[in-house]
Amino acid sequence: MTRSTAAKPLERRRANRQRALLAGKLANEDATTTIDCIIRNISADGAMIETTSPHLIPGRLHLVQIKEGIAWDAEVIWRRGARVGLSLGARRDLRETTEKQLRALRAIWGQMALR
């Protein structure tokens, strides 16, 4: 008898993703437009989010994780229905930042964190 082994799909991620169910906010580069999302999985360099408005997400954006007050520079890698894959860049703690460009993100996070 021979056993059939299914070929494993090619894994292209550099880091393993951890399953998550976290409230998030997507913001365009100048944080003038935001979209609510759910972070479904995340790693050091990528995330999969779910939103009701995937067609409104720009190619380059910021992802804000509400609970911990963390923001990442992000870029859309793929879109499938309501789910979007993001490549994550620079990570910033909104609780401690003094960067002028992040003030709008910090204000958005502050409003969401109070809910």
C-alpha positions as a Markdown table, in Angstrom:
| # | Residue | x | y | z |
|---|---|---|---|---|
| 1 | Met | 0.0 | 0.0 | 0.0 |
| 2 | Thr | 1.2 | 3.5 | -0.8 |
| 3 | Arg | 0.2 | 6.5 | 1.1 |
| 4 | Ser | -0.8 | 9.6 | -0.8 |
| 5 | Thr | 0.6 | 12.8 | 0.6 |
| 6 | Ala | -1.0 | 16.1 | -0.3 |
| 7 | Ala | 1.4 | 18.7 | -1.4 |
| 8 | Lys | 1.6 | 21.6 | 1.1 |
| 9 | Pro | 1.0 | 25.0 | -0.3 |
| 10 | Leu | 4.0 | 27.2 | -0.7 |
| 11 | Glu | 4.4 | 29.4 | 2.4 |
| 12 | Arg | 5.6 | 32.9 | 1.3 |
| 13 | Arg | 5.4 | 34.6 | 4.7 |
| 14 | Arg | 8.6 | 35.4 | 6.5 |
| 15 | Ala | 7.0 | 35.1 | 9.9 |
| 16 | Asn | 4.2 | 32.9 | 11.3 |
| 17 | Arg | 1.0 | 34.8 | 11.8 |
| 18 | Gln | -0.9 | 34.5 | 15.1 |
| 19 | Arg | -4.7 | 34.3 | 14.9 |
| 20 | Ala | -6.4 | 37.4 | 16.4 |
| 21 | Leu | -9.7 | 39.1 | 16.8 |
| 22 | Leu | -8.7 | 42.7 | 17.4 |
| 23 | Ala | -10.5 | 46.0 | 16.7 |
| 24 | Gly | -8.6 | 48.1 | 14.2 |
| 25 | Lys | -8.8 | 51.2 | 12.3 |
| 26 | Leu | -7.4 | 51.9 | 8.8 |
| 27 | Ala | -6.4 | 55.4 | 7.9 |
| 28 | Asn | -5.1 | 56.9 | 4.7 |
| 29 | Glu | -1.6 | 58.4 | 4.8 |
| 30 | Asp | -2.7 | 61.8 | 6.2 |
| 31 | Ala | -5.4 | 60.2 | 8.5 |
| 32 | Thr | -8.2 | 62.3 | 7.0 |
| 33 | Thr | -10.2 | 59.1 | 6.1 |
| 34 | Thr | -10.7 | 56.1 | 8.4 |
| 35 | Ile | -12.3 | 52.7 | 8.0 |
| 36 | Asp | -13.2 | 50.3 | 10.8 |
| 37 | Cys | -11.7 | 46.8 | 10.5 |
| 38 | Ile | -11.1 | 43.6 | 12.4 |
| 39 | Ile | -7.5 | 42.2 | 12.6 |
| 40 | Arg | -7.9 | 38.5 | 11.9 |
| 41 | Asn | -4.3 | 37.5 | 12.1 |
| 42 | Ile | -1.0 | 39.3 | 12.5 |
| 43 | Ser | 2.8 | 38.8 | 12.5 |
| 44 | Ala | 5.8 | 41.1 | 12.8 |
| 45 | Asp | 5.5 | 42.0 | 9.1 |
| 46 | Gly | 2.0 | 41.3 | 8.0 |
| 47 | Ala | -1.7 | 41.1 | 8.8 |
| 48 | Met | -5.0 | 40.0 | 7.4 |
| 49 | Ile | -7.9 | 42.3 | 8.1 |
| 50 | Glu | -11.6 | 42.2 | 7.4 |
| 51 | Thr | -13.8 | 45.2 | 6.7 |
| 52 | Thr | -17.2 | 46.0 | 5.2 |
| 53 | Ser | -15.5 | 48.5 | 2.8 |
| 54 | Pro | -12.5 | 46.8 | 1.2 |
| 55 | His | -13.0 | 48.7 | -2.0 |
| 56 | Leu | -12.3 | 52.0 | -0.2 |
| 57 | Ile | -8.9 | 51.0 | 1.2 |
| 58 | Pro | -6.0 | 52.8 | -0.5 |
| 59 | Gly | -2.8 | 51.0 | -1.5 |
| 60 | Arg | -0.7 | 52.7 | 1.2 |
| 61 | Leu | -2.2 | 53.3 | 4.6 |
| 62 | His | -1.9 | 53.0 | 8.4 |
| 63 | Leu | -3.3 | 50.2 | 10.5 |
| 64 | Val | -4.1 | 51.1 | 14.1 |
| 65 | Gln | -4.6 | 48.3 | 16.7 |
| 66 | Ile | -7.0 | 50.0 | 19.1 |
| 67 | Lys | -6.5 | 47.9 | 22.3 |
| 68 | Glu | -2.7 | 48.5 | 22.6 |
| 69 | Gly | -2.5 | 51.8 | 20.7 |
| 70 | Ile | -0.1 | 50.6 | 18.1 |
| 71 | Ala | 0.1 | 51.9 | 14.5 |
| 72 | Trp | 1.9 | 50.5 | 11.5 |
| 73 | Asp | 2.6 | 51.8 | 8.1 |
| 74 | Ala | 1.0 | 49.3 | 5.8 |
| 75 | Glu | 0.6 | 48.4 | 2.1 |
| 76 | Val | -2.1 | 46.3 | 0.5 |
| 77 | Ile | -0.7 | 43.0 | -0.8 |
| 78 | Trp | -4.0 | 41.2 | -1.8 |
| 79 | Arg | -7.8 | 41.6 | -1.6 |
| 80 | Arg | -10.3 | 38.7 | -1.5 |
| 81 | Gly | -13.9 | 39.8 | -0.8 |
| 82 | Ala | -14.1 | 41.5 | 2.6 |
| 83 | Arg | -10.5 | 40.4 | 3.6 |
| 84 | Val | -7.4 | 42.2 | 2.8 |
| 85 | Gly | -3.7 | 41.2 | 3.3 |
| 86 | Leu | -1.3 | 43.9 | 4.4 |
| 87 | Ser | 2.4 | 44.1 | 4.5 |
| 88 | Leu | 3.4 | 45.9 | 7.7 |
| 89 | Gly | 6.2 | 48.4 | 8.0 |
| 90 | Ala | 7.3 | 50.7 | 10.8 |
| 91 | Arg | 5.6 | 50.1 | 14.1 |
| 92 | Arg | 4.8 | 53.0 | 16.4 |
| 93 | Asp | 3.4 | 53.2 | 20.0 |
| 94 | Leu | 0.7 | 55.9 | 19.9 |
| 95 | Arg | 0.8 | 56.2 | 23.7 |
| 96 | Glu | 4.4 | 57.5 | 23.6 |
| 97 | Thr | 4.8 | 59.2 | 20.2 |
| 98 | Thr | 5.6 | 62.9 | 19.8 |
| 99 | Glu | 6.0 | 62.7 | 16.0 |
| 100 | Lys | 4.0 | 65.5 | 14.4 |
| 101 | Gln | 2.8 | 63.3 | 11.5 |
| 102 | Leu | 1.2 | 60.8 | 14.0 |
| 103 | Arg | -0.9 | 63.3 | 16.0 |
| 104 | Ala | -4.0 | 62.6 | 13.8 |
| 105 | Leu | -3.6 | 58.8 | 14.3 |
| 106 | Arg | -3.1 | 59.4 | 18.1 |
| 107 | Ala | -6.3 | 61.4 | 18.2 |
| 108 | Ile | -8.2 | 58.7 | 16.3 |
| 109 | Trp | -6.9 | 56.0 | 18.6 |
| 110 | Gly | -7.7 | 58.2 | 21.7 |
| 111 | Gln | -11.4 | 58.5 | 20.6 |
| 112 | Met | -11.7 | 54.7 | 19.9 |
| 113 | Ala | -9.9 | 53.7 | 23.2 |
| 114 | Leu | -12.4 | 55.6 | 25.3 |
| 115 | Arg | -15.4 | 53.6 | 24.0 |
